[in-house]
Structures are given as structure tokens and as C-alpha cells.
Amino acid sequence: MFSKRNKLKKDYDARFIRLLEETRSDWHTAQAVESHLDDYNLDAIAKRKTLESIHFYLYKEAKRRQVVYKPN
């Protein structure tokens, strides 16, 4: 019974870490796009802030779930 639970936890933790890495990558891409813009683009700023808040929400959730995540 417990081995199935541990297997599911490892599977969902791996999925969660992959999602966390994807959001981190998207957030850094949005930061790069915003830094390369010449003018003040509200859409780019809003997208960066949205991706940043999603990433930090997932990061806090990882701490709550006690998922070990070491960003590259």
C-alpha cells in the first residue's frame, strides 16, 4: 500500500519539477524580451509579471509539498 503511494508521489513530484522548470524558463525568456524592447510595452511587462507570479506560486507550493528542487 505504501509503495504505491511513494511511487505516485515520486511521479507527481517529477511532473511538478518539470512544470516548475518550464515556468522558470518562460519567465526568464519574458525578462529577456522585456530588456530588449526599446519602448515601454505594457503587454510585455504584464506577461513578465504574470509568469513571475506563477513561478513563485509554484515555488511556494513546492516548499509546502516538500519537493526537492534545485534550479540550474
C-alpha positions in Angstrom: 0.0 0.0 0.0 2.7 2.5 0.9 4.9 1.6 -2.0 2.1 2.7 -4.4 1.8 6.0 -2.5 5.5 6.6 -2.7 5.6 5.8 -6.4 2.7 8.2 -7.1 4.4 10.9 -5.0 7.7 10.5 -7.0 5.7 10.6 -10.3 3.8 13.7 -9.4 6.9 15.4 -7.9 8.8 14.8 -11.2 5.9 16.3 -13.1 5.8 19.2 -10.7 9.5 19.9 -11.1 9.2 19.8 -14.9 6.4 22.3 -14.7 8.5 24.5 -12.3 11.4 24.4 -14.7 9.2 25.3 -17.7 7.7 28.3 -15.9 11.2 29.4 -14.8 12.4 29.2 -18.4 9.3 31.1 -19.7 9.8 33.8 -17.0 13.5 34.3 -17.9 12.5 34.5 -21.6 10.0 37.1 -20.8 12.6 39.1 -18.9 15.0 38.9 -21.9 12.3 40.1 -24.2 11.4 43.0 -22.0 15.0 44.0 -21.6 15.5 44.1 -25.4 12.5 46.3 -26.1 13.2 49.9 -26.9 10.0 51.4 -25.7 7.8 50.9 -22.7 5.5 48.0 -23.7 2.8 47.3 -21.1 1.9 43.9 -22.7 5.5 42.6 -22.2 5.6 43.9 -18.6 2.3 42.3 -17.8 3.3 39.0 -19.3 6.6 39.0 -17.3 4.8 39.8 -14.1 2.2 37.1 -14.7 4.9 34.5 -15.4 6.9 35.7 -12.4 3.9 35.3 -10.1 3.1 31.8 -11.5 6.7 30.7 -10.9 6.8 32.0 -7.4 3.4 30.4 -6.6 4.7 27.1 -7.8 7.9 27.6 -5.8 5.9 28.2 -2.6 3.8 25.1 -3.4 7.0 23.1 -3.8 8.1 24.1 -0.4 4.7 23.2 1.0 4.8 19.8 -0.6 8.4 19.4 0.5 9.6 18.8 -3.1 13.3 19.0 -3.5 14.0 21.4 -6.4 17.4 22.7 -7.3 17.3 25.2 -10.2 20.1 25.0 -12.7 
